[in-house]
């Protein structure tokens, strides 16, 4: 079955290679990381021993992309503090994940790309890293990787694990279509992991139903609740000053907006502009490849646009927010979280289209009321908890989104009350990082330098 799986993935890569080649040549993506993903080349710091001269094996954290990197950041910081003699290395799959990992984790000893799930690349990566343990954020199941880790005696721990109802149904359908042939394979693959530390009881029960050993599955909570409140960066500081100077309010931040969702957001913002002509929209597309397309959509709507890329905050005091600007396009990475600080209302992208939603905790930590559409499958438990507490608003359409924004602007006391409830929910659910660390210490053991 492993040979068939490897052959199937190889065929998939071969079929998709023209697409990745074209995208790589046009957008300068994918091609540069191929040697790392095949295990032919690694960053020099990956093979360099710690400045402490330690020969201890590494702790390897794998976080697919931006969301996983940000979720595991507090845990990575704690691991570096608790295991100062061990190297901490970070792998990602995406280019944006690499960028954020390098920016937010300067304490890491190396940042590199996760290997393709074939025996050769995986073995070469394990040889370069010399891992004492591998920590995988959420639930990325890679059969060959797990098998090679088991053969090498390297424990693999999944943290912040989740398995949505939608994904669970997909697995069950695949198992039923295979007439049981895949069930034994999946059970074996899941058995190769050492621990599954899941976000909720529902996630844990679904994973066990797929064949994970019950004694290896634990509920530790959601690491994302342990996020640190972002400091006020240069952009947020400049924006706050410009808003006060120009008396621009209310401000709406639409974060992690997916392709084809920009039009719906602009439609909702039209509802706000009718009653609040001084309103300003901060539009943050989810992916860099959306930036130019989003700019074209805003321009096509007849609105005046200012792009983050055209804004030079060099301390010269010349940058200004023109009074005629209706939309500020946040075409940058790593600055969205701090911009929630200046918002009067927010929208969580990926929810008015079938995208599964995105993290609602960053605005909630600032006391902002998360507003999202019907598609929140990836955050069903979290979004349900906020709705039940009266700390969030769910809408069904662009018109509903515009109405929700307007209702908060017209009733600031309600907005403040709901925002305070949202922040209290974040604070109440903290602690997953410490629970995960307790489980990890049983596997990794105490640092050799501890007494």
C-alpha positions as CSV (number, residue, x, y, z in Angstrom):
1,X,0.0,0.0,0.0
2,X,2.9,2.4,0.7
3,X,4.3,1.7,-2.8
4,X,0.9,2.4,-4.3
5,X,0.6,5.6,-2.3
6,X,4.0,6.8,-3.3
7,X,3.3,6.0,-7.0
8,X,0.0,7.9,-6.8
9,X,1.6,11.0,-5.3
10,X,4.4,10.9,-7.8
11,X,1.8,10.7,-10.6
12,X,0.0,13.6,-9.1
13,X,3.2,15.7,-9.0
14,X,4.0,14.7,-12.6
15,X,0.5,15.7,-13.8
16,X,0.6,19.1,-12.0
17,X,4.2,19.9,-12.9
18,X,3.3,22.0,-16.0
19,X,1.1,24.1,-13.8
20,X,3.7,24.6,-11.1
21,X,6.4,25.3,-13.8
22,X,4.3,28.1,-15.3
23,X,3.3,29.5,-12.0
24,X,6.9,29.3,-10.9
25,X,8.2,31.1,-13.9
26,X,5.5,33.8,-13.8
27,X,5.3,34.4,-10.0
28,X,8.7,33.0,-9.0
29,X,7.1,30.5,-6.7
30,X,7.6,26.8,-6.2
31,X,10.8,26.3,-8.3
32,X,13.2,27.8,-5.7
33,X,12.2,25.3,-3.0
34,X,12.3,22.1,-5.0
35,X,15.9,21.2,-4.0
36,X,15.0,21.5,-0.3
37,X,11.7,19.6,-0.7
38,X,13.6,16.8,-2.5
39,X,16.3,16.8,0.2
40,X,19.1,17.7,-2.2
41,X,19.9,20.9,-0.5
42,X,19.3,22.5,2.9
43,X,20.0,25.9,4.4
44,X,23.6,25.8,5.8
45,X,22.3,26.7,9.3
46,X,20.4,23.4,9.4
47,X,23.6,21.4,9.5
48,X,25.5,23.9,11.7
49,X,25.7,23.0,15.4
50,X,24.3,25.3,18.0
51,X,26.5,28.2,19.2
52,X,26.4,26.5,22.6
53,X,28.3,23.6,21.1
54,X,25.6,21.2,22.0
55,X,25.4,17.8,20.4
56,X,21.8,17.3,21.5
57,X,19.3,16.3,18.8
58,X,16.9,18.9,17.5
59,X,13.2,19.6,18.1
60,X,11.6,19.9,14.7
61,X,8.3,21.9,14.4
62,X,6.4,21.6,11.1
63,X,3.8,24.4,10.4
64,X,2.2,24.3,7.0
65,X,1.6,28.0,6.4
66,X,0.9,31.3,8.0
67,X,-2.0,30.3,10.3
68,X,-0.1,27.3,11.7
69,X,3.1,29.3,12.2
70,X,1.2,32.0,14.2
71,X,-0.7,29.3,16.2
72,X,2.5,27.5,17.3
73,X,4.6,30.7,18.0
74,X,4.0,30.8,21.8
75,X,4.7,27.0,22.0
76,X,7.9,27.4,20.0
77,X,9.1,30.2,22.3
78,X,8.4,28.1,25.3
79,X,10.3,25.1,23.9
80,X,13.3,27.3,23.1
81,X,13.3,28.5,26.7
82,X,12.8,25.0,28.3
83,X,15.3,23.2,26.0
84,X,18.1,25.8,25.6
85,X,20.6,23.0,24.7
86,X,18.5,21.6,21.9
87,X,18.3,23.1,18.4
88,X,14.8,24.3,17.4
89,X,14.2,24.0,13.6
90,X,11.0,25.0,11.8
91,X,9.7,23.7,8.5
92,X,6.8,25.0,6.4
93,X,5.2,24.1,3.1
94,X,4.3,27.5,1.7
95,X,6.4,30.5,0.7
96,X,4.3,32.8,2.9
97,X,4.8,30.4,5.8
98,X,8.5,30.6,5.3
99,X,8.4,34.4,5.3
100,X,6.4,34.6,8.5
101,X,8.4,31.9,10.3
102,X,11.6,33.8,9.6
103,X,10.1,37.1,10.7
104,X,8.3,35.9,13.8
105,X,10.8,33.2,14.9
106,X,14.2,34.7,14.9
107,X,15.1,32.5,17.8
108,X,14.8,29.4,15.6
109,X,18.1,27.7,14.6
110,X,16.9,27.0,11.1
111,X,13.9,27.5,8.8
112,X,13.4,25.2,5.8
113,X,10.9,23.5,3.6
114,X,9.2,20.2,4.6
115,X,10.2,17.3,2.4
116,X,8.0,15.7,-0.3
117,X,6.5,12.6,1.2
118,X,8.7,10.1,-0.6
119,X,11.2,7.8,1.1
120,X,14.3,9.5,-0.3
121,X,13.5,13.1,0.6
122,X,12.2,12.2,4.0
123,X,15.3,10.2,4.9
124,X,17.6,13.0,3.8
125,X,15.7,15.5,5.8
126,X,15.7,13.4,8.9
127,X,19.5,12.9,8.4
128,X,20.0,16.6,8.2
129,X,17.8,17.6,11.1
130,X,18.8,14.8,13.6
131,X,15.5,15.1,15.4
132,X,14.8,14.1,19.0
133,X,11.1,14.7,18.2
134,X,8.9,16.1,15.4
135,X,6.0,18.3,16.3
136,X,3.4,18.7,13.5
137,X,0.8,21.5,13.9
138,X,-2.8,20.5,13.3
139,X,-3.4,17.2,11.4
140,X,-1.2,16.8,8.3
141,X,-1.0,13.1,7.8
142,X,2.1,12.0,5.7
143,X,2.3,8.2,5.6
144,X,5.9,7.9,4.4
145,X,7.1,10.5,6.8
146,X,5.5,8.9,9.7
147,X,6.8,5.5,8.8
148,X,10.4,6.7,8.4
149,X,10.2,8.5,11.7
150,X,9.0,5.3,13.4
151,X,11.8,3.3,11.8
152,X,14.4,5.9,13.0
153,X,12.9,6.0,16.5
154,X,11.8,9.6,16.2
155,X,8.6,10.4,18.1
156,X,6.0,12.4,16.1
157,X,3.5,14.5,18.1
158,X,0.6,16.3,16.5
159,X,-0.4,19.4,18.4
160,X,-3.4,21.7,18.0
161,X,-4.9,18.8,16.0
162,X,-8.3,19.2,14.4
163,X,-10.5,17.1,12.1
164,X,-13.5,19.0,10.9
165,X,-16.8,17.3,10.3
166,X,-16.3,17.9,6.5
167,X,-12.9,16.3,6.5
168,X,-14.2,13.4,8.6
169,X,-17.0,12.7,6.1
170,X,-14.4,12.8,3.3
171,X,-12.3,10.2,5.0
172,X,-15.3,8.0,5.7
173,X,-16.4,8.2,2.1
174,X,-12.9,7.2,0.9
175,X,-12.9,4.3,3.3
176,X,-16.3,3.1,2.2
177,X,-15.4,3.4,-1.5
178,X,-12.3,1.3,-1.0
179,X,-14.4,-1.6,0.4
180,X,-12.2,-1.5,3.6
181,X,-8.9,-1.7,1.8
182,X,-7.8,1.7,3.1
183,X,-9.0,1.2,6.6
184,X,-6.1,-1.0,7.7
185,X,-3.6,1.3,5.9
186,X,-5.0,4.4,7.6
187,X,-5.0,2.7,11.0
188,X,-1.3,1.7,10.5
189,X,-0.4,5.2,9.4
190,X,-2.1,6.8,12.4
191,X,-0.5,4.2,14.7
192,X,3.0,5.4,13.6
193,X,2.4,8.7,15.5
194,X,3.3,8.9,19.2
195,X,0.7,11.4,20.3
196,X,-2.3,13.3,19.0
197,X,-3.0,16.4,21.1
198,X,-6.4,17.6,19.8
199,X,-8.3,20.9,20.1
200,X,-11.6,19.4,21.2
201,X,-13.4,16.2,22.2
202,X,-15.2,16.2,18.9
203,X,-11.8,16.3,17.0
204,X,-10.5,13.5,19.2
205,X,-13.5,11.3,18.8
206,X,-13.4,11.7,15.0
207,X,-9.7,10.8,14.8
208,X,-10.3,7.7,17.0
209,X,-13.2,6.6,14.8
210,X,-10.7,6.7,11.8
211,X,-8.4,4.3,13.6
212,X,-6.0,6.3,15.8
213,X,-5.2,4.4,19.0
214,X,-7.4,5.9,21.8
215,X,-4.6,5.9,24.3
216,X,-2.5,8.1,22.1
217,X,-5.2,10.8,21.6
218,X,-5.6,13.6,24.2
219,X,-7.5,16.8,24.3
220,X,-5.3,19.8,25.2
221,X,-7.3,22.7,23.8
222,X,-6.6,25.2,21.0
223,X,-3.1,26.9,21.0
224,X,-4.6,29.8,19.1
225,X,-6.2,31.1,22.3
226,X,-2.7,31.6,23.7
227,X,-1.7,34.2,21.1
228,X,0.1,37.2,22.4
229,X,-1.5,40.6,21.7
230,X,0.5,42.2,18.8
231,X,2.3,45.3,19.7
232,X,1.6,48.6,17.9
233,X,3.8,48.4,14.8
234,X,4.7,51.3,12.6
235,X,1.7,50.9,10.3
236,X,-0.9,50.8,13.0
237,X,0.7,53.7,14.8
238,X,0.7,55.8,11.6
239,X,-2.8,54.7,10.7
240,X,-4.1,55.7,14.2
241,X,-2.5,59.1,13.9
242,X,-3.9,59.7,10.4
243,X,-7.4,58.6,11.4
244,X,-7.4,61.1,14.2
245,X,-6.0,63.9,12.1
246,X,-8.6,63.4,9.3
247,X,-11.5,62.4,11.5
248,X,-12.0,59.3,9.5
249,X,-14.5,56.9,11.2
250,X,-15.8,54.3,11.3
251,X,-13.1,51.9,10.2
252,X,-13.9,48.4,8.9
253,X,-11.1,45.8,8.7
254,X,-11.9,42.8,6.4
255,X,-9.2,40.3,7.1
256,X,-8.1,37.1,5.2
257,X,-10.5,37.8,2.4
258,X,-10.4,35.0,-0.3
259,X,-10.5,35.4,-4.0
260,X,-14.0,36.1,-5.3
261,X,-15.0,37.4,-1.8
262,X,-13.8,41.0,-2.4
263,X,-16.9,41.9,-4.4
264,X,-19.1,40.8,-1.5
265,X,-17.1,42.8,1.0
266,X,-17.3,45.9,-1.2
267,X,-21.1,45.4,-1.6
268,X,-21.5,45.3,2.2
269,X,-19.3,48.4,2.6
270,X,-21.6,50.2,0.2
271,X,-24.4,49.8,2.8
272,X,-22.1,51.4,5.4
273,X,-21.1,54.3,3.1
274,X,-24.7,55.4,2.6
275,X,-25.1,56.2,6.3
276,X,-21.4,56.9,7.2
277,X,-19.8,58.8,4.3
278,X,-16.5,59.1,6.2
279,X,-16.1,55.4,6.6
280,X,-12.9,53.7,5.6
281,X,-12.4,50.0,4.6
282,X,-9.1,48.2,5.2
283,X,-9.1,45.2,2.9
284,X,-6.6,42.4,3.5
285,X,-6.5,39.6,0.9
286,X,-5.6,36.2,2.2
287,X,-2.8,35.4,-0.3
288,X,-0.2,37.5,-2.1
289,X,-1.4,36.3,-5.5
290,X,-4.7,38.1,-4.8
291,X,-3.2,41.5,-4.3
292,X,-3.2,42.9,-7.8
293,X,-6.6,41.4,-8.6
294,X,-8.1,42.9,-5.4
295,X,-6.7,46.3,-6.4
296,X,-8.3,46.0,-9.8
297,X,-11.7,45.1,-8.3
298,X,-11.6,48.1,-5.9
299,X,-10.6,50.4,-8.7
300,X,-13.4,48.9,-10.9
301,X,-15.9,49.8,-8.2
302,X,-15.0,53.5,-8.6
303,X,-13.4,53.9,-5.2
304,X,-10.2,55.7,-4.4
305,X,-7.5,53.1,-3.4
306,X,-4.3,53.4,-1.4
307,X,-2.0,50.3,-1.4
308,X,0.3,49.4,1.5
309,X,3.1,48.7,-1.0
310,X,3.0,52.4,-2.1
311,X,3.2,53.7,1.5
312,X,6.7,54.5,2.7
313,X,6.8,54.8,6.5
314,X,10.4,55.9,6.8
315,X,10.1,58.4,9.6
316,X,10.3,61.4,7.2
317,X,6.8,62.5,8.1
318,X,5.7,62.9,4.5
319,X,3.3,59.9,4.3
320,X,-0.3,60.9,4.6
321,X,-3.7,59.2,4.3
322,X,-5.4,61.2,1.5
323,X,-8.9,62.4,2.4
324,X,-10.4,61.0,-0.8
325,X,-9.2,57.4,-0.1
326,X,-12.1,55.0,0.5
327,X,-10.2,51.7,0.7
328,X,-6.7,50.8,2.1
329,X,-5.4,47.6,0.5
330,X,-3.3,45.7,3.0
331,X,-1.1,44.0,0.4
332,X,1.5,42.9,2.8
333,X,2.2,39.9,5.1
334,X,2.3,39.9,8.9
335,X,0.6,43.3,9.5
336,X,-3.1,42.3,9.7
337,X,-3.2,41.4,13.4
338,X,-2.0,44.8,14.5
339,X,-4.5,46.6,12.2
340,X,-7.5,45.1,14.2
341,X,-6.4,47.6,16.9
342,X,-7.7,50.5,14.8
343,X,-11.0,48.8,13.7
344,X,-14.5,49.8,14.7
345,X,-15.8,46.6,13.1
346,X,-14.3,43.6,11.4
347,X,-15.1,40.8,9.0
348,X,-13.5,37.3,9.0
349,X,-12.8,36.3,5.5
350,X,-13.2,32.9,3.9
351,X,-16.7,32.8,5.3
352,X,-19.0,34.4,2.7
353,X,-17.7,32.0,0.1
354,X,-17.1,28.3,0.7
355,X,-13.7,28.7,2.3
356,X,-14.2,27.2,5.8
357,X,-13.5,30.5,7.6
358,X,-10.4,31.8,9.4
359,X,-9.2,32.6,12.8
360,X,-11.5,34.9,14.8
361,X,-9.3,35.2,17.8
362,X,-7.0,38.0,16.6
363,X,-9.8,40.7,16.5
364,X,-11.4,39.2,19.6
365,X,-8.2,39.7,21.6
366,X,-8.5,43.4,20.9
367,X,-12.1,43.4,22.0
368,X,-13.5,43.6,18.5
369,X,-16.7,41.7,17.6
370,X,-15.9,38.9,15.1
371,X,-18.4,39.0,12.2
372,X,-18.4,36.1,9.7
373,X,-20.5,34.4,7.1
374,X,-22.0,30.9,7.0
375,X,-18.9,29.0,6.0
376,X,-17.0,28.4,9.2
377,X,-16.5,24.7,9.0
378,X,-12.8,24.9,9.9
379,X,-13.6,26.8,13.1
380,X,-17.0,25.3,13.9
381,X,-16.4,24.7,17.6
382,X,-14.8,28.1,18.2
383,X,-17.3,30.1,16.2
384,X,-20.2,28.3,17.9
385,X,-18.7,29.1,21.3
386,X,-18.6,32.8,20.5
387,X,-22.1,32.9,19.1
388,X,-23.5,31.1,22.2
389,X,-21.8,33.7,24.4
390,X,-23.2,36.6,22.4
391,X,-19.6,37.6,21.4
392,X,-19.9,37.3,17.6
393,X,-22.3,37.9,14.8
394,X,-22.9,35.4,11.9
395,X,-24.5,36.7,8.7
396,X,-25.7,35.0,5.5
397,X,-25.1,37.6,2.8
398,X,-23.2,40.8,1.9
399,X,-26.4,42.7,2.7
400,X,-26.4,41.0,6.2
401,X,-22.7,41.9,6.6
402,X,-23.4,45.6,5.9
403,X,-26.3,45.6,8.2
404,X,-24.3,44.0,11.0
405,X,-21.5,46.6,10.6
406,X,-24.1,49.4,10.7
407,X,-25.8,48.0,13.8
408,X,-22.5,48.2,15.8
409,X,-21.8,51.7,14.6
410,X,-25.2,52.9,15.6
411,X,-25.0,51.2,19.1
412,X,-21.4,51.7,20.4
413,X,-22.4,50.4,23.8
414,X,-23.5,47.1,22.4
415,X,-20.3,46.9,20.3
416,X,-18.3,47.5,23.5
417,X,-20.3,45.0,25.5
418,X,-19.9,42.3,22.9
419,X,-16.3,43.1,22.3
420,X,-15.5,42.7,26.0
421,X,-17.3,39.4,26.0
422,X,-15.1,38.3,23.0
423,X,-11.9,39.2,24.8
424,X,-13.1,37.5,28.0
425,X,-13.6,34.3,26.0
426,X,-10.1,34.5,24.7
427,X,-8.7,34.9,28.1
428,X,-10.8,32.2,29.7
429,X,-9.7,29.6,27.1
430,X,-5.9,30.2,27.4
431,X,-3.7,27.5,28.7
432,X,-3.4,25.0,25.9
433,X,0.4,25.8,25.5
434,X,1.1,24.7,29.0
435,X,-0.9,21.5,28.7
436,X,0.9,20.6,25.4
437,X,4.3,21.3,27.0
438,X,3.4,18.8,29.8
439,X,2.7,16.1,27.3
440,X,5.8,17.0,25.2
441,X,8.1,16.7,28.2
442,X,7.0,13.1,28.8
443,X,8.2,12.3,25.2
444,X,11.2,14.6,24.8
445,X,12.3,14.5,28.5
446,X,13.9,17.2,30.5
447,X,16.7,19.3,29.0
448,X,20.1,17.7,29.7
449,X,21.2,21.1,31.1
450,X,18.4,21.1,33.7
451,X,19.2,20.2,37.3
